[in-house]
Amino acid sequence: MTVPKGWRAVNLSECASVQRGRFAYRPRNEPRFYGGTMPFVQTGDVSNARGLIRSFTQTLSAAGVSISKVFPKGTLLMTIAANIGDVAELGFESACPDSLVAIVPSDGVCRRYLRRFLEMQKPKIHYLAPQNAQKNINVDFLEMLTVLLAPPEEQYKISAILDLWDLAIEDLESLLAAKAKHKRGLMQQLLAGKRRFKEFRSQRWRRFRLGQLLREVDRYVNFDDEHRYKLASIRRRSEGLFLREELRGSEIKTKVMKTIRTGDFVLSKMQVVHGAWGLVTPKFDGMFVSDSYIALVPRDPQILKVEFFNYLSQTRHLRHLAHLACHGVHIEKMTFNLEDFLDEKITIPPSVEEQSKIVAVLAGCDREIELVQTQLRALKAQKRGLMQKLLMGEVRVNPAKGGRA
């Protein structure tokens, strides 16, 4: 590790106190501890905090914990068991379990600077952490971790620069959440006929059995051991298809596969209860799925537009119908019965013109969401690169002025 001019390379124990916590004295008549108001921050709260812990999932008494470590506001907490190496700053005094360790920066060490340096070291911490019987990090290991310390004023300036990037990321995340909420609202209105386009208001929606609208298609594969097959799978929660892997025919053990085509609506018989279904887009045309998948197409494209049905499948009502068609004693072992599903009924617009207009509106929402997601991914990647350069001293900043943390 190259040490920039004017910087220091020190062990974490030289620039912070690393401890498994302190046990607070809690008299029985203290309502914060025994009345349910003392926060109890857990591993998940740290991992989901994105730097600053602003909320908590349980109070100490609700968690059923009588003795716990208590840390003051501003303490850095690191996960040492699950999600090893996640770190965030406490925004309030809180009790914590054994799965977290407290890191309190020494005088002259910027808290936000140290947090970000530790964030950057997460892959190293996770890789080098001792794999003891409890499979967690011990304090001795953390204390020996090398930290590059810029001069104090430069630490504050680096933190202020990265704070601006965090604010920009938060703004985009808020915009993304707003657009997703807007789309959900439109889906609830448009897909249930509660909001209509004026030119279609005189037309009553029609009720059909799903079997009147959809039929199964099977395109089984004649295997060639030398051919390379792109194998697709589908994510839960209607999150679409993805390329699982590409294998030579000779490498595929179960040689019962189907070809999928653009416009198919595919579902996983074992995972549809979790929303594992969706439309095959041109990107996945000609790929292959296992026999545990079902492909459906409209019986008459002039009655049902498959893109409309795809949006309908993202609603709670259609997922409920899929659930009713699944049978088994445990949700992870339930199997889908196509005949039961096709016997259910739905109500849809009477013309594909109205269906198409609904699809166009929702597809526009999807394009806006995808654009913001692309911007967000780019901004996060830029921040990671900038953070690496700033915290390793590859890019230096003018420390004059700047806030403190």
N, C-alpha and C positions, 0 to 999 in steps of 0.2 A: 504494500500500500504506500503510494507516494504521498508525502506530507507537504502540502503547499507552504510557501514561505509565510512565516508569521502564524502558522497553525500549529496545533499540538495533536499528537496521537496518544491517547490515554485509554486505560481500561475504564469500563463503565463505573466500576467502584470508586474511581478517582474523581468522577464528575457527578455522581449521584449516589443516593442511598438506595440500595436494593434489598428489599425485605419481604418476607412472607406475611407481613402485617403485624398489627398489635392487637391484643385482646383488650377491648374496652371494659371498664368497670360499669356494669349496668344494674343499678338498684331495681328491685321489682316494681317500685312505684314510678319508674321513669317511663312515661307514656310513649316516647319516641321508639323505644325498643319493644315494649310489651303491649303497646296500644295500636301498633300497626302502621306508624308513620315513618319509621326509619327505612329508607330505600335499601334494597338488597340487589346489588348489581352482579349479574352473572356473565358467564362467557359469551353468551349470545348478545347481550347488551353491548359488550365491548366490540365484538366482531361486526355488529350492525351500525356502530356509532359513526363511522367515517371521520374519526379524529376527535370529536368532542361528544361525550356522553351527556345527552340532554334529557333522557327518559330512562325508565326502568320498568321491568315487567312485574316485579313482586316487591312487597315489603318484607322486612325481616321476619315478622311474626307470621305472615301468610305463608312464608316458605317453610315454616316449622323448624327454624334453626334457633337454638337457644344461646349458642356461643359462636361468635363470628368475628372476623377482623373488621375494623372500622378505619376508613381512610378519609382524610380531609379533602375538601374541594381543591382541584388543581393537581392532585396526584395522578401520575401516569400509571395506568393498569395494563399489564401484558398477560395474554392468555398463555398458559404453560401446559395445557393438556389438549383439549380439542382446539382446532384452528391455531396451532402453536405459532406464536409470534405476532398475533394481532395486538395492536396497542392503541389506546385512546386515553384522553384526558377526562378526569371526573369533573363534571360541572356542578357537583354538590357533594356534601358529605354522605358517605355511604358505607354500609357493611358489604363484605365480599366473601366468597367461598375460597377454599384451598386451591381452586383451579386458576386463580389470578395472583399475580405478584405485583407489589407496589414499587414504583421507581420515582424517587423524589429528587429532582435536580439540585445540585449544590448552588451556592451563591455565585452569580456571574455566569450561570449556564441558562440559556433561554429555553424555557419549557417546550415551546412549540418547535424549536430547532431540534432538540433532543428527540422529541416524539417522531419527527419526520425522519431523522437519521435512523431511528430504530425501525420505522416502517420500511425504509429502504433495505434494511438488513434482514427482513423477514425470511427470504429464501435461504440465506446463510444460517440463520438461527434454526430454521426447521430442518435443514440438512445436517447440521453439525450437533444438534441437540442430543445429549446422551439418551440412549434408548434403555432406560432402567426399567425396573419391574412395573413402575407406575406409568411408564411411557410419557413422562413429562420433563420439563426443564428444571434443573435444580439451580438454586441461587448462585452457587459457586461458578457455574458455567456462565451465567449472565454477567456476573461481576468481572469476568475475564474478557468480555467482548470488547474489541477495539473500537473506539469512537474517535472520529476526526473532529476536533474542536476549532472552529474559527475564532478569532478575537471576538469578545462579547458584542461590540457594536455591529460587527459583520453578521453575527448570528441573528440579531434582531432584524437587520435589513433583509437577509435571506428569508426569514420567516414572513416578513411583511409582503415580499414579492410572491411567495407561494400562497399566502392568504388570498391574494387577488385572484389567482388561478382557481382556488377553491370556491370563491364567490361566483366566478363565472360558471364553474361546473354546477354549483347549486342552482344557479338561475336556469341553466339548461335542463336540469333534472326537474325543476318545478314546472317549466314549460312542457316537458314531456308528460309529466303527471296530469297537467291540465288538458292536454290534447287527448290523452288516453281516457280521461273522465268524460270529455266531450263526446268521444266516439261511443263510449258505453251508453251515454244518454240517448244519442241518436239511434243506436241499435234497439234500445228498449222501446222507443217510439215508432221507428220505421218498421221493424220486424214484427211488431204486434198490431200494426194497422192503426195505431193511436194518432199518428201523424201521416197525412196523405198529401200527395201532389194534387193540385186542384183539378187537373184534367182527368184524374182517375177516381175522384170522390163519389161519383154516381155508381161505380162498380163495386158490388159486394164481394168480399173475399170468399174463397171456396175451401171446403173441407175435404181432405183426401186421406185415404189410408196410405201409409208410406209405400206399401207394396204396389199401389197404383201409380206411384211416381218414380220409383227406383227399381232397378234390377241388378243382379250380380253379374259380373263378367269375370271369366277365368282365362288367363293366357299362360298356360303352363309351359315351362321351358324344356326344350330338348337339349340336354347338356352336351357341351363339348369341353373335354378336359383341358384343351389348350386355350380356350377363349377366356378373356378377362371379363368378370362380371362386377358391375357397380351395384352394391347392395345398399338399399335405402331402409331407413327406419323412421318412425314418427314420434315426435315428442308429446309428452302429456300437455294438458291445459291448452289444447288447440294451437300449439306453438309451431306446427308445421313439420315437414319432412327434413331429413338431413342425410348426407352420405355417410353410412356407417363404416364401410371399408370397401376396398376393391380386391377381389380374389380371383385367382385362376380356377377354372372349373375343377381341376384335380384337388384343389385345396378345400373345396366345399364338401362337408361331410353329409349333410342332409340335402339330397339333390331333388327336393320338391320345391320349386320356386316359381313365382309368377312374374310376368312383365307388367309394368304399370305404364299408363299413357297419360298425356296431358288431358285434363278434364275428368279423370277418374276421381271419385271421392273414396279414399281408402281409410280403413280403420283396423286397429289391432284388436283381435278378439280377446286377448288377455289384459289389455291396458285401456280399452275404450271407456271403462268405468272411471278412469282418470282423465278423460278428455283426449285420448290419443287417437285423433282422427282429423282428416283435413283433405284439402284439394291438392291434386298433383299439378304442379306448375310446369311450364316448359323446361325449366332447369332439370327436372327429374324424369323427363320423358324417356322411356326405354330402359329405365333402371329396373331393378329386381327386388322383390320382397319375398319373405317366406310364406309358407302355406298358412301361417297363423294370421295372415292379413286377408281382409275382404275388400274387393274393389266394387264400387257401385257406380252406375251411370243412369241418367234420366231415361225413362222409357220413351218419353216424347219431349224433345227440347223445346217444343212450342207450348208446353204446359209448365215445365219446371226448368229454370235456368240453374245449372249446377253451381255457379258462383253465388247465387242467392242462397241455395241450400247450405253452402259452405259457411256463410255468415250466420245462418240460422243455427248451425251446429255449435256455434260459440255461445249460444244463449243457455241460460239455466234450464229452460223448459226442455230443449232437445237433449241436454246432458241427462236430465231426469229420465226421459224416455229410454235413453241408452242404458241407464242404470237398471230400470225395470226389466230390461231384456237380458240382464246378466244374472247368472245363478252360481251359487257357491256359499260356503260357510264362512269365508274370510274375504275381505275386500281385495286382498292381494292374490287370491286364488279364484276369483270369479271369472266365468267364461261367458262370452257373448253368444246369444242365440239369435241368428238373423231372422228366423221366421217370426219370433215374438216381436222383434223390433219393427219389421215390416207390417205387422198387424196394428201398430199404433197409428194415431191420426194427427194431422197437423192442418192448420189453416194458412193459406197462402194467397197472394194477389192472383186474380183471375187471368192476368195477361203477363207475358214475359216482358212486355214493354215497361210495365210498372216495376217488375222485379229488376229489370236492367237499370232503371233509374235509381232504385235503392242501392244496388250494387255500386253504381258510379259514385254516389255520395260517400258510401263507406270506404270505397277504394281510395277516394281522395283523402279521407282521414288517415288511412294507412300510409299513403305516400308522405303526408306531413309528418307523421310519427317516425317513419323510417328516416326522413331527412334529419330530424332532430337527433335521432339515435346515432346516425353517422357523424354528425357534428360533435356529439358528446363523446363518442369513442375516440375521435381525433383529438379532442381537447384533453382527454385523460392521458392519451399516449404522449402528447406534447408535454404535459405536466410531468409525467414520469421521466422523460428525457431531461427536462430542465432541472428537476429535483436532483437527479443523478449528477449533473454537471455542477450545480451550485453546492451540493453537500460534499462533493469530493474535491472542490476547489478548482475544477477545470475551467469554470467561468467565475470570475471574481466580481464583486459588487462594491460600489462606493458606499462605505458605511456611514457617511455623513447623514444625519437626521434619521428619522424612522422610529416607530413605536416600540415599546417593550412588552414582554409577556412574562 
